[in-house]
Amino acid sequence: MHVDDVIPIDVAPGIVRRRLAGTEYARGWLIDFAPGTEWPEVDVHTTEERYYVLSGEVIEGSERHPAGTYVVFAPGSRHRPRSETGARMLGISMTPGSTA
């Protein structure tokens, strides 16, 4: 699968998500943030989520994650990413019941 072949879905103005192939254990996604955008609501995790910043910079609260940063959120965590510069992130969300 080539990610550019996956149809982008608008999450909010300036933010698009591509849902990538997954399994019963985890699902993948690619999100593009335009400059000056913020996730539309607080993202609450029932399972673990991980993402890698491919380009730009993602801001989580007061923490800045430039390209090349790997971020992990534990089950029960919450966050609301935003970007001043624009960003692309590749992520994996564990599915309920997975042990990875």
Backbone as CSV, one residue per row, in Angstrom:
resi,resn,N_x,N_y,N_z,CA_x,CA_y,CA_z,C_x,C_y,C_z
1,MET,0.842,-1.172,0.000,0.000,0.000,0.000,0.889,1.238,0.000
2,HIS,0.562,2.177,-0.832,1.237,3.472,-0.842,0.304,4.462,-0.164
3,VAL,0.815,5.207,0.814,-0.071,6.077,1.601,-0.784,7.127,0.752
4,ASP,-0.176,7.551,-0.337,-0.833,8.546,-1.176,-2.031,7.967,-1.925
5,ASP,-2.138,6.625,-1.960,-3.287,5.980,-2.588,-4.481,5.874,-1.640
6,VAL,-4.260,6.145,-0.361,-5.326,6.072,0.637,-6.079,7.403,0.635
7,ILE,-7.383,7.346,0.535,-8.201,8.561,0.468,-8.138,9.312,1.798
8,PRO,-7.743,10.595,1.763,-7.714,11.384,3.001,-9.126,11.773,3.433
9,ILE,-9.328,11.782,4.743,-10.616,12.158,5.326,-10.403,13.406,6.173
10,ASP,-11.227,14.427,5.951,-11.119,15.658,6.739,-11.522,15.385,8.180
11,VAL,-10.636,15.769,9.110,-10.918,15.667,10.538,-11.430,17.008,11.043
12,ALA,-10.800,18.067,10.580,-11.142,19.452,10.909,-10.530,20.298,9.793
13,PRO,-10.896,21.553,9.680,-10.276,22.381,8.650,-8.745,22.347,8.765
14,GLY,-8.085,21.912,7.692,-6.622,21.867,7.668,-6.004,20.600,8.237
15,ILE,-6.817,19.640,8.683,-6.294,18.380,9.227,-6.955,17.230,8.487
16,VAL,-6.134,16.346,7.891,-6.659,15.172,7.211,-5.999,13.911,7.754
17,ARG,-6.779,12.830,7.747,-6.281,11.534,8.236,-6.471,10.496,7.144
18,ARG,-5.460,9.646,7.019,-5.551,8.476,6.150,-5.492,7.256,7.057
19,ARG,-6.521,6.432,6.999,-6.533,5.194,7.794,-5.776,4.135,7.014
20,LEU,-4.721,3.612,7.617,-3.879,2.619,6.964,-4.309,1.216,7.371
21,ALA,-3.806,0.243,6.674,-4.164,-1.144,6.961,-3.872,-1.482,8.415
22,GLY,-4.737,-2.297,8.992,-4.574,-2.702,10.375,-4.846,-4.182,10.539
23,THR,-4.738,-4.629,11.768,-5.020,-6.016,12.117,-5.926,-6.004,13.342
24,GLU,-6.187,-7.165,13.895,-6.971,-7.221,15.124,-6.181,-6.674,16.315
25,TYR,-4.880,-6.441,16.145,-4.029,-5.994,17.247,-3.726,-4.489,17.221
26,ALA,-3.647,-3.922,16.033,-3.286,-2.501,15.917,-3.787,-1.951,14.587
27,ARG,-3.931,-0.627,14.549,-4.303,0.040,13.299,-3.343,1.210,13.076
28,GLY,-3.096,1.486,11.814,-2.181,2.572,11.475,-2.919,3.748,10.869
29,TRP,-2.299,4.904,10.923,-2.883,6.111,10.356,-1.790,7.117,10.034
30,LEU,-2.097,8.001,9.123,-1.208,9.094,8.744,-2.042,10.361,8.841
31,ILE,-1.524,11.345,9.559,-2.263,12.602,9.730,-1.404,13.765,9.255
32,ASP,-2.024,14.652,8.476,-1.376,15.878,8.017,-2.056,17.067,8.684
33,PHE,-1.239,17.914,9.317,-1.697,19.157,9.939,-1.222,20.322,9.066
34,ALA,-2.115,21.198,8.683,-1.717,22.446,8.032,-1.163,23.381,9.117
35,PRO,-0.368,24.369,8.732,0.125,25.319,9.735,-1.030,25.973,10.497
36,GLY,-0.853,26.093,11.815,-1.832,26.782,12.653,-3.068,25.974,12.994
37,THR,-3.007,24.649,12.884,-4.183,23.824,13.179,-4.034,23.076,14.502
38,GLU,-5.193,22.689,15.051,-5.246,21.951,16.315,-6.306,20.862,16.200
39,TRP,-6.003,19.693,16.772,-6.975,18.592,16.781,-8.281,19.116,17.363
40,PRO,-9.437,18.748,16.810,-10.690,19.380,17.203,-11.153,19.114,18.632
41,GLU,-10.683,18.057,19.273,-11.063,17.800,20.670,-9.929,17.076,21.372
42,VAL,-10.033,16.948,22.678,-9.038,16.197,23.444,-9.167,14.731,23.062
43,ASP,-8.045,14.116,22.711,-8.004,12.714,22.310,-7.736,11.873,23.554
44,VAL,-8.670,11.007,23.921,-8.559,10.164,25.109,-8.281,8.739,24.654
45,HIS,-7.291,8.099,25.276,-6.865,6.766,24.847,-7.313,5.672,25.801
46,THR,-8.021,4.704,25.259,-8.350,3.517,26.052,-7.240,2.478,25.910
47,THR,-6.458,2.591,24.825,-5.317,1.707,24.600,-4.098,2.572,24.294
48,GLU,-2.964,1.934,24.132,-1.735,2.669,23.828,-1.773,3.235,22.407
49,GLU,-1.171,4.421,22.249,-1.025,5.037,20.934,0.410,5.507,20.802
50,ARG,0.943,5.377,19.590,2.319,5.811,19.304,2.305,6.572,17.982
51,TYR,3.162,7.590,17.882,3.314,8.229,16.580,4.732,8.728,16.393
52,TYR,5.084,8.858,15.120,6.395,9.343,14.703,6.158,10.572,13.844
53,VAL,6.841,11.668,14.174,6.687,12.906,13.415,7.592,12.817,12.184
54,LEU,6.970,12.741,11.013,7.717,12.615,9.764,8.263,13.950,9.278
55,SER,7.464,15.010,9.439,7.900,16.334,9.002,7.199,17.387,9.840
56,GLY,7.779,18.586,9.862,7.197,19.681,10.631,7.404,19.506,12.121
57,GLU,6.455,20.026,12.889,6.538,19.970,14.355,5.132,19.823,14.926
58,VAL,4.981,18.892,15.862,3.728,18.681,16.575,3.927,19.183,17.992
59,ILE,2.942,19.908,18.517,3.009,20.453,19.873,1.951,19.765,20.721
60,GLU,2.372,19.246,21.853,1.490,18.587,22.828,1.636,19.351,24.140
61,GLY,0.666,20.197,24.477,0.798,21.025,25.680,1.974,21.962,25.498
62,SER,2.972,21.873,26.382,4.170,22.716,26.261,5.335,21.982,25.605
63,GLU,5.139,20.713,25.219,6.208,19.930,24.592,6.148,20.044,23.074
64,ARG,7.315,20.298,22.487,7.417,20.412,21.028,8.135,19.174,20.503
65,HIS,7.539,18.565,19.473,8.083,17.349,18.887,8.415,17.611,17.418
66,PRO,9.703,17.875,17.122,10.086,18.113,15.722,10.168,16.807,14.937
67,ALA,10.344,16.928,13.634,10.501,15.754,12.777,11.573,14.840,13.367
68,GLY,11.282,13.543,13.346,12.206,12.562,13.903,11.871,12.145,15.319
69,THR,10.845,12.756,15.918,10.462,12.442,17.299,9.450,11.306,17.323
70,TYR,9.657,10.384,18.264,8.752,9.255,18.482,8.046,9.496,19.801
71,VAL,6.721,9.471,19.808,5.912,9.810,20.982,5.023,8.611,21.332
72,VAL,4.918,8.296,22.634,4.090,7.185,23.097,3.127,7.690,24.160
73,PHE,1.848,7.305,24.019,0.831,7.628,25.011,0.314,6.334,25.619
74,ALA,0.282,6.271,26.936,-0.193,5.090,27.653,-1.717,5.044,27.670
75,PRO,-2.281,3.865,27.899,-3.735,3.786,28.059,-4.190,4.741,29.175
76,GLY,-5.303,5.407,28.951,-5.823,6.350,29.931,-5.286,7.766,29.766
77,SER,-4.320,7.963,28.872,-3.760,9.302,28.667,-4.667,10.116,27.750
78,ARG,-4.416,11.401,27.713,-5.185,12.304,26.860,-4.260,13.391,26.338
79,HIS,-4.571,13.884,25.147,-3.758,14.944,24.552,-4.559,15.629,23.454
80,ARG,-4.047,16.775,23.023,-4.691,17.534,21.936,-3.580,18.154,21.086
81,PRO,-3.102,17.421,20.078,-1.979,17.911,19.283,-2.358,19.122,18.431
82,ARG,-1.336,19.914,18.164,-1.497,21.066,17.285,-0.172,21.295,16.563
83,SER,-0.184,22.162,15.582,1.036,22.487,14.856,1.009,23.932,14.403
84,GLU,2.091,24.627,14.657,2.228,26.001,14.174,2.812,26.019,12.764
85,THR,3.659,25.026,12.455,4.394,24.987,11.191,3.764,24.091,10.141
86,GLY,2.843,23.222,10.574,2.362,22.137,9.739,3.166,20.895,10.093
87,ALA,2.574,19.722,9.910,3.270,18.494,10.279,2.617,17.298,9.615
88,ARG,3.399,16.236,9.524,2.883,14.928,9.095,3.344,13.918,10.131
89,MET,2.392,13.110,10.623,2.729,12.088,11.617,2.197,10.740,11.173
90,LEU,2.957,9.714,11.478,2.579,8.336,11.204,2.345,7.666,12.549
91,GLY,1.169,7.103,12.746,0.840,6.565,14.061,0.313,5.153,14.038
92,ILE,0.358,4.546,15.219,-0.186,3.217,15.447,-0.977,3.267,16.736
93,SER,-2.215,2.817,16.662,-3.059,2.700,17.860,-3.292,1.215,18.112
94,MET,-3.050,0.798,19.328,-3.296,-0.589,19.684,-4.816,-0.773,19.802
95,THR,-5.299,-1.949,19.471,-6.724,-2.230,19.591,-7.005,-2.880,20.925
96,PRO,-8.219,-2.743,21.445,-8.537,-3.350,22.731,-8.226,-4.865,22.718
97,GLY,-7.586,-5.326,23.768,-7.262,-6.736,23.891,-5.899,-7.120,23.338
98,SER,-5.206,-6.169,22.629,-3.879,-6.497,22.098,-2.849,-6.463,23.216
99,THR,-1.758,-7.177,23.030,-0.705,-7.227,24.046,0.614,-6.712,23.537
100,ALA,0.624,-6.048,22.393,1.874,-5.545,21.804,2.431,-4.385,22.593
